[in-house]
Amino acid sequence: MTTVEGIPGRLVQMIGRAVLGRKEAIELAACSFIAGGHLLIEDVPGVGKTTLARALARASGGEFRRVQFTSDLMPADITGVSVWNPSKSEFVFKPGPVFGNVVLSDEINRAPPKTQSALLEAMSERQVSVDGRPLPLPDPFMVVATQNLQEQHGTYPLPESQLDRFMMRINMGYPDRDAERLVVSRQTLDDPVDLVEPVISERTMPDLVALVDGVKMDDTVLDYLMELVARTRTTDLLAMGVGPRGGMDLHRAGRAMATLKGRDYCIIDDIKSLATSVLTHRVIPSGATGDSVQDRETAARAIAEIVDSLEIPL
């Protein structure tokens, strides 16, 4: 047994110290991290989106950086800028907040498309280009973006190209009654993230990645995954189906979920449990009117119907 096999489970447990009553959201966030993907958290204000991102960063042992997206935010505010240094008679690059391990893009849809696009290269290629020079980002690197569920004045919907770069889009949901009672009745104003301790280090991260890489997915499970993706392109419920990146992310996330569950092999239930989170934001429902809550719910129902209609191979 390698020294990292228990880490995924401890990662979930540690995040749970700060985020109470959200086991499913915590597991999906941890799954995205160990799979090397990015995460979009979408829900009403005040349910713990930022706390989840901060707890994930603390538990993963990485550097946490936060960008508050606003209408006047510029791309250089994210990537960094070159500043003239008189003593050296040269420009010196001052890295922006994107140079972190877990980068929280808070209320990402409040910034205009030009600023949102500053993250595209970072999310896809793990680098940013400044003054024509590609600069690598830290490893691991994960963007956790948040946006409120309801449409509000002064927001800009994320384009399909940006949404497709998020491995998952999840909702926090309200905590159950017992968990909310604990949150409400806390007698201290201490930050709950202070309860979180790192369970991953720079030394163990490569072994954790190798653990996910080593998860086996047999042809039966892969065929099921491919049929699921193909159905999104032919169903009348959707005007646009899932592209190849979606299938790749579902494949990677499935193996990461198996790792979280303590297995070295992926099963169809792993794929089924991830389908909505990994695929819904990559499709457009028939008759869609825009990036509305109704469209997202319709897309989620379409993915769920496809999953329910698929026969499970014997």
ABEGO torsion letter per residue (X at the ends): XBAAAAAAAAAAAAAAAABBGBAAAAAAAAAAAAAGBBBBBBBBBGAGAAAAAAAAAAAAGBBBBBBBBBAABBAAAAAEBBBBBAAAGBBBBBBBAABBABBBBBGAAABBAAAAAAAAAAAAAGBBBBGGBBBBBBOBBBBBBBBBABBBBGBBBBBAAAAAABABBBBAEBBBAAAAAAAAABABABBAAAABBBABBAAAAAAAAAAAAABBBBAAAAAAAAAAAAAAAABAABABBBBAAAAAAAAAAAAAAAAAAGBABBBAAAAAAAAAAAAAAABBBBGBAEBBAAAAAAAAAAAAAAAAABBBBX
